[in-house]
Each structure stands twice: as structure tokens, then as C-alpha cells.
Amino acid sequence: MPKIRVHTISLGCPKNRVDTERLLGALGRHFVPAEGAEGSDLVLINTCGFIRPAVEESVETILAAIRESADLSPRPVLAVAGCLVSRYGAEALGADLPEVDIWLSTRELAQWPGLVGAALGRKNLDALGPRRLSTGPAYAYLKVSEGCSHNCAFCTIPGIRGRHASRPLDELEREARLLVEQGGVAELVLVGQDVTSYGQDLGLDGGQGDGLRHLLDRLMPIKGLKWLRLMYLYPAGLTDGLLRHLAGLGRPLLPYFDIPLQHAHPEILSAMGRPFAKDPSLVIDRVRRHFPDAALRTSLIVGYPGETGEHFKALKAFVERTGFTHLGVFPYHQEEGTRAADLPGQVPQATKTRRKNALMKLQEGLSRQRLSGLVGSRQEVLVEEESPEWPGLHVGRVWFQAPEVDGVTYVSGPRVKPGRLVLADIEQAQSYDLVALA
């Protein structure tokens, strides 16, 4: 059977990347990657539709693919998947973009292989086939759930991905073992809209993160797993019971906590519909009580409707006082269909940009100071890939650097190889990155 040449563009979050990898896995041994539309049988664009800039990027990417394919003969099948389709609908998008051959919504993930196979004239695609990884030999994402059942006033995700739905334990363990034991992946990164809610809808959760505890009990013993990282931890789900259990596990679980707090002032948190509206420091203190040396990442929104100068001043003081290991700051976007879009007190864009820059400047100084303290120490580095800067230089990460969102560690030495965990001496610190010699 002829090979299927596929050019893939996956936008947005790691959860999208997993969906793309599953579809490519369904193509099985017939799949061959292609560099562009020319020479491809299929162009697959997995889109993001979370906020306006992501929507604009997705549409621009689709238009670029249409232009690139226009004069090709035969023209590749153009498939557009993901959150953009779920948010706006195939019918509305198809009216504006008739050149797209298939629209694939996140609400019909199980049907993607069949729909793509039919468009390509191929039958019997293996919907349960192993994922075709796009992250290299070092790490892979393990998506533990779909959707979200929280009701944050600014968020479009429940409308796009639906309510929280956990994947079965057996299915996740089977996929994890394939990735690690057969695929040789050193690190698994657990992702979902709220990883702490895993298992609640399966009857596994008694209110102390029992579902996540059951899942970790399945994953921790996997032979060859070096690092296990948890992302997207909803603050209200980090109970003392769960944290006490996590603290007793040890490696391969990393003491890395990605907790999207979104703000620090009680008035703004209440308007957002967020937990810990009175004092978000409570969850930070709770984590540090069980994990004194924890790496803490959070994301914050500036310029939310009604945010005054005093609100922002309190947020800035919170960031300085807390000392996050990693920080992402995003200006608020007025998204159609959310409660926040109709709130009074919308903040000017220039003010949002100024506040974002102020927080990132503060975080840059805090990060540089923290990383400087590591110079001269020896750290484990998980090597990801060769760097194009010069021969022998590789890009990797130490334990408190999550893939794609945090800084990296540049490492060189005779034992350095992609996918390998090596001991290296930290020789230099930058604002967010490290330089090491193994």
C-alpha cells in the first residue's frame, strides 16, 4: 500500500499535540512526514481557539496552507482540526474557508481516523494504534482527561472541550508503558485542563485527590521512567491529603507544581470565579509545607475587567513575596461567550501591556538571582536534542524546567546524547537558562 505523506502543524497546548500524535499513529506504518504541502497527500492543521490571538494565528496558518496548496496538482487533502473547529463550528468556518476538505472537532476525537481515512481513500486505519511522537526521545505528554467542569468567568475551554472527562486507568497505564518501555521515553508529563480532578467522574475520587493517587500508583513503577511531572494543577485540588501522599512517593515524581492562580487580589479572583479568592497564598504555603524545595510555576492574567492600579500593585507584591520559579503573564482578552466579556471596567490595551511587562521584568530578576545560585552545582540534565548553534552543544532541561514553557539547559560533553539523563556541572546562569558541562 502506498505511503501517506503528511505535513503537520500543531498549534496551541500540549493537549493538542497529543491529539495530533494519536491521529498520526492511526496512520500506522503508512505514515511518512512531509516538510510542506508540496509532495504531501495530507496537510493537517490542529488549531487553537482559546483566545483571540490564538484564533488569529490559526486562521492565518490555514490561509497560508491554502495559498501553498492552490497551484499543486494533485492538491493535498487539507484537514483542519482542534479547538477552532469546536468553538465556531464546521458549517460557519466552511462558509468562509471552502478550500478546507475536512473539519475535525475535538468533540469527535474518536472519529478523526475514520474521517481522514475516508478523505484519503484509505480504510481500516488503526484508531487504537500507538501515538507517533513529535517530541523526540526525551519526553512525552500523557493526556489524562478532556474538558473542564470549572466555571471561570474568562475561560472558553468548557464551551470548546466540554465538561471534564477522565480517561480510564487501564488505558492510561497501557499508553504510558508503550511510551516508556517500548518507546524509550525518559519523562512523562501529565496534562489535562485540571489534573487534580482526574478520576472524579470515574468514581475514583473521595475528595482528597484519590483519582490522581490511583493513577500515580499505576505509573510510578513503570520500568525506565526517570521523571514524572504534573502540569495544570487546579489550586483547590491540592489538598493536604493529596500533597501528603505525593510527598511520600519520591522519584520518579518531581516536586514540580504548575498551579494557575490567575491573580492574587481577592476582588479580582472573586470576579473571575476562582478558588482561594480571599488568599491564594494558602495553596502556596500548603505546597511548601509538604515540599519545602518545590519548583512553583503559575500563570497570571493582568488587565482583567475592573483591575485598578491598587489591584495590580497587590499582584506585583504577591509575585515578589512568593518567588515563583516560573511565571507566565497574559493580558486579559475579551472573549465572546464568556461572562467576563460583559463586565464593566474593561482595561485599555496599553495598560495591560504595561502591567504584563512590569511583572515579567520583576520575574526576570528573580529568576536570574535563583539560577545564579546554582552555578558550581551538579545537576541531572535530560538531553532533548542537538543545538544548531555549534557541534557538540545540546539542549536539555534540569528537573525544575518543564518542556516548552520554562527555560532550558545548554549542555555539552562526551556523554551527552538526546534522550539520555546525564550529570552535569552548571557553569553559567542566564535570566531563564543554564549552561552546563557533562
N, C-alpha and C positions, 0 to 999 in steps of 0.2 A: 504494500500500500504506500502511495507517495507520502512524503513528509509534509507536515503542515508548518509553514513558515510564519511565525507570529512576531509582530512588533508590538511591544507592550509599554504602556505609560501608566504608572500607578501614582495617583496624586493623593494628598491628604495623609491620614494617620496610618499607623501600623495595622489597624484592623482592616483597612482597605487592602493593604499589601497582602495580608493573609488570604483575603477573598481572591485576589489575582493569582496567587500561588496555587490555590486549590483548583481554579479553572485550568491553569496550565498543566497541573498534574492530571486532570481529567483527559487531556490530550495524549497523555502517556508517552510511549516511545516514538510516537509520530511527530512530536513537537520539536521544532528547531527554532532557536531565537533568530530574529532578524533585526538589523540596525535601524531600519527605516521602512517607510511604506513601500518603496521600490523593491520589488522582489518578494514581497510578503503576500501570503494568502489571507491573512487576518491582521487588522490593526485593532488592538484592544486598548481603550482608554477607560481606566477606572477613576471616576471623578469624586471630588469632594464638594459638598454643598452646605457646609456648616455655617459659614459666614460669607458676607458679600465678597470680600477679596478672593475667597476660595471658589465661589461661583464664577467670578470673572476669569480666574485662571483656568477653570475647567472649560468654559466656553471658548476662550482663546485657544486652548490646546485642541479642542475639537475642530475649530475653524482652520487651524494650521494643518491638521491631518487631512481635512477636506481639500485644501489647496494642494497639498503634496501628492494626493492621490488622483486629482482631477484628470490629468493627462496620461495616466498609466493605463496600459492595456496588456493583460486584463487588470481591472481595478480590484484591489483587495477589498474583502468584506470589512466594513467599518462597524465595530461594536462599541457602544458607549454604555458603561455600567456605573453602578455605585449611587452615592447619596444625591447627586444632582438629579438623577432619574427619579429617585424615590421622593424627593422634595417637590418637583414640579410636574412630574408625570410624563410618560412617553408620548401621549397624544399632544400635549401642549408643546413639548420640545420638538417633536417630529414635524409640527406645522412650520416651525422656524428653521429646522435643520433637516430637510428631507433627504439629504445625502447620506444620513446615518442609516445603516441597514438593520441594526438590532439595538433595541434599548433594553437594558438589563437592570431591573430594580433590585435593591437589597432585600425586598420582601419576598423575592423568589430565587434566593441563592441556590437552592437545590435544583432548580430548573435551568440554571445557566449552561451546564454542559450540553443538555439536550437542545437548547435553543441555538447555541453556537454550532453544534454538530449539524443540525438541520440546515443552517445557513451555508455551511461549508460542504454540504452533501455527504457528510460522514455520519454513520450511525454507531451505536454501541460505545460511545465514549464512557470511560470508567469514572463515574461520579464519585466513587469512593477511593480513587487512586491516591497515592502519596503526593503531597504537595511538591511543586517544583520550586525550590528555594531561590530567592533572589538576593539573599543577604550574605552569601559566602559561607565559608566553613565555620566561622566563629560562633554565630548565634542564630537563633530563630525565634519568631514570635509564636506564642501559643494563645489563640483567642479563646477565652473560656466562656464567653457569653455574647449575646446580641442585645441591642437595645438598652433602654434605661427607663426605670419607673419613677425616678425623681421628678420634681415639678419646678425646676429652677426657672425664674421668670424670663431669663435672657436666652434660653437654650432651645435649639431647633431639633436636637437629637431624638427625643421621643416621637416627634412627628415624622422623622425620617426613617428611623430604625425600629420603631415600635417599642413596646414595653420590654422590660428585662426578661431574657430567656436564657437560662443556663444550658450549656452543652452537657450531655451525660458524662458521668465519671469515667465509665469504661472507654468511651470514645476518646476522651482527652488523654487518658493513660496510654491507649494504643498509639495515638498520634505522637505523643511525647517520646515513646520508646522508639518509634520509627525514626524520628528526627535525631535522637541521641545515639542509640545503639547501632542503627544501620546507616544513618546519615553522618555520624561523627560530629554533630554539633556540640560545642562545649557549654554554651549558655542558652537557657530558655528564659524568655521574657514573657510573663503572663500579662495579657492585656484584655480589656473589656471596658465598657463605659463606667462600671463600678465593680471592681474585682472583689471588694469586700462583701458584695451581695451574692456572690456565687453560691448556688445551691438552695437559695431561699424558695424558689419556685419548684424545686425538686423534693421538698420535704426534708432537706438535709440540715436546715439551719434552725437552731433553737434560740437564736438571739445573741450568740457570742461568737459569730463568725464560724459556726460549725461546718458549713458547707465548704468554705475555703480550707479549713483544717483537714477535712476528709480528702480534698483534692491534693493538698501538700503531702499528706501521708502516702498517697499513691505515687507522687512524683519524686519525692526525696530519695528513695532507694534506687532510682534508675542508674545502672552502671554506666560510668563515663560522663555523667553530668557534673560539671565543675562549678557552675554558677546558676542560681535560680533567682530571678529578680521579679518583684511585684510592681506593676505600674497601675495608675488610676485607682488609688485607694480613697474612697469617699470618707471624709473625716468622721462622720457619725458611726461608721462601721468599725473604726479602730478602737474597740472596747478593751478594757483591761484583760478580759478573759482571752481574747484573741491575741493580744500582744504578749501575754504571759506564755501562751502556747508557742508563739513564734520564737520567743527568746530561748526556749528550751530546745529548739530544733538544731541550731548550728548549721554548718555547711552541709550542702551547697547553698542554702538560703543566705542571701546577702542582706545585711542590715541597711537596706536602701528603701526609703519611703517617699513615694510620689503622691502627695496629698494636695489636690487642687482646692485651695481655700477660697480663692477668687477676690477676697477683700478682708479687711481687718476691723473696720468700723461697724458697730452694731446696727446703726441706722441703715447703712448700705446693705449689709448682709441680710437684714430683715426684708428690705425691698427686693432683694434677689431671691428670697425664699430659701436661703442657705441655712444649714445647721450651725451650731456654735455661734449664733448671732450675737450673744452677749459678750463672748470672749473666745476667739479662735485659738488663743494661747493654750487653752485647756488641752486640746488634742496634741499640740506640740510638746507640752510638758509631760503628757501621758506617754508619748512615744519615747522621749528621752529618759523617762523614769525606768523603762524596761530596756532601752537601748541607748546608753549614755554616749556612744560614739556613732550614732546613726547618721547616715547621709540623708539630708532632707531636701526634697525638691517640691516647689509649689508653682502654681500659675495664678496670676492676679489680673484683674480687669480694672483699668483706670477709665475715668470719664463716664461711669455708669450714671443714668439719669438721676439728678439730684445731688451728685457728688460735689461738695463745696471744697474750698481751699482747706478748711479745717478737717474735713474728712480725709483729704489726701495727706495732709500733714500727719494725721494719726496713722495712716497706712505706711508712710515712709518711716516713721519712728518704729513701727512694728517690724518692718523689714530689717532695720538696723539692729534692733534689740534681739531679734530671733537668730539672725546669722544663718540664713539658708545656704546649703551647699550649692544649690542650683535654683535659678529663678527665671520664669518666663513671664513677661508682661505684655498684655494685649489691650489695645484701645477698644472700648465698647463699640459694637456695631448694632445699629437699629435694625433688627431683623423682623421682617414681615411675618405675622402669625404668632409672635411671642407677646406675652403680657407687657414686657418692658418696653416694647416699641411704642406703646401708647402712653407711657408715663410722662408727666411734665418734667421740666428741668433738664432737657437734653443739653449735653455739654458740647461746646464748639470743638471742631476737629483739631484746631491749633492747640487748644488747651489739653486735649487728650494726648496729642503727640508730645507736648512739653512734659507732661507728667510721666509718660512712659520713659522718655529719655532720662529724666531725673532719677527714676528708680533703677534703670539699667546702669547708669553711671555709678550709683551707690553700690549696686551689686558687683560691678566690675572691680571696685576697690576691695570689697570684702573677699571676693574670690581670689584675687591676686595675693592678698595677705595670707589666706589659708593655704594656697598652693605653695607659696614661698617656704612655708614651714615644713614642707615635705622634701625639699632639696637635701640630698645626702642620705635619704632613707632608701630602703629596698622595698619594692612593691611587686606584686604579681601583675603582669600585663597580659591581657588576652589580645593576641595579634589578629587583626582583621584582614588587612590587605597591604600590598606594596604601595608605597607612596611614589607618585610620579616626579617628585622633586629631585631625587638623586638615587642611584643604585644602592641597594642595601638598606635604605630607610623604609620603615613600615609604619602604618597607622594602627594603633591599638587603643585599649582602654584599661584603666585600673578599676577596681571594684566599685568605686563611687561614681563612675561615669557610665550612664546608660547610653545605648546606641542611638544615634541620630539626633538626640535632643540635648546632650551635655557636651562638654569638651572632650578632647581626645589626648592620647599619649603617643608621641612620636618616638619610636624605639628602633634601635639598630643593634646588630651583634650577630655572631656566627650561629647562634641557636634560634634565631628569630625566623618564624615561618607562619603564614596565615593559618589560623585555626589552633595554634599552639598557645598554651599558657606558660609564660616564662617569668623568671625572677629577674628584675632589672633595677639598676641604681638610678634614682632620679637625679639628673644633673642640672636641670633648668626648669623654671616655672614662668609661665606667661599669665595673662589675665584669666584664661579658662583652660589652657592646655599645658601639658607637661612634656619634657624631653628626657628620654631615658636611654641607658646603655645596658644591654643584657650580656 
